[in-house]
Amino acid sequence: MAALSNLVSALESYRGRDRLIRTLGYCCQLVGGVLVEQCPARSEVGTRLLVLSSQLSHCRTILRLFDDLAMFMYTKQYGLGAEEEDIFVRCVSVLGNLADQLYYPCEHVAWAADSKVLHVDSAWWWSLSTAFWGLSLLLGIARSLWMVLKLRKKLRSPVAAFTSQLPRSKRRAVEAQIQSEVLTLLSNLADLANAVHWLPPGVLWAGRFPPWLVGLLGTFSSLLSVYQAVRAGRRADATTP
């Protein structure tokens, strides 16, 4: 019952529901793509799963129509990252926020064009929104890689005073942060591979992934995101008096 209660709580939140829809959509694309390519007898089932995956993706696109204000408030609160001590982290975070902020209106215009609300070239706007998404992921990868190297260097510092005097709880906290950054790094790498795939033909491996590979990378990224959310929830419960 506890697992069911946690699932219900997750579904009641926007982010939790989005993670579930994303994971389910990519899983459908993975299974559907495999059935269409490898199991001719089950190709009809595979096609239906691919259609379901497409509809779930469209559902997330609709829901993101309302994300601009939340993203704007986050960007405004972070500002130029004055509270961030590391100048590199500050720079990539500010640029990442800017890329995320620009991503949403571009996607909205592309969706409106596909829906015949606006008479513009949707393909161009989809490519632009994907480019901003890819840029955000690339900056996130750079940030996570920098943080992992920085934290590992801190743990392996030759200065014995650090490891000997650092409380065990704080050391574990640093190790947990490293693990979190590694998971974020892997998730962003998988998403970046898909983002490049959705760029116009001629850009690296754009358009070369079969549906099952897109589904595999997306499922991998989504499951990592779900795992991190569950782990963060458990840590929050553990620290709650």
Secondary structure, DSSP 8 states (H G I E B T S, - for coil): -HHHHHHHHHHTSHHHHHHHHHHHHHHHHHHHHHHHHH-GGGHHHHHHHHHHHHHHHHHHHHHGGG-HHHHHHHHHHHTT-TT-S-HHHHHHHHHHHHHHHHHHHHHHHHHHHHTTSS-S-HHHHHHHHHHHHHHHHHHHHHHHHHHHHHHHHHHT-S-HHHHHHS-HHHHHHHHHHHHHHHHHHHHHHHHHHHHHHTS-TTSTTTT---HHHHHHHHHHHHHHHHHHHHHHHHHHHHH--
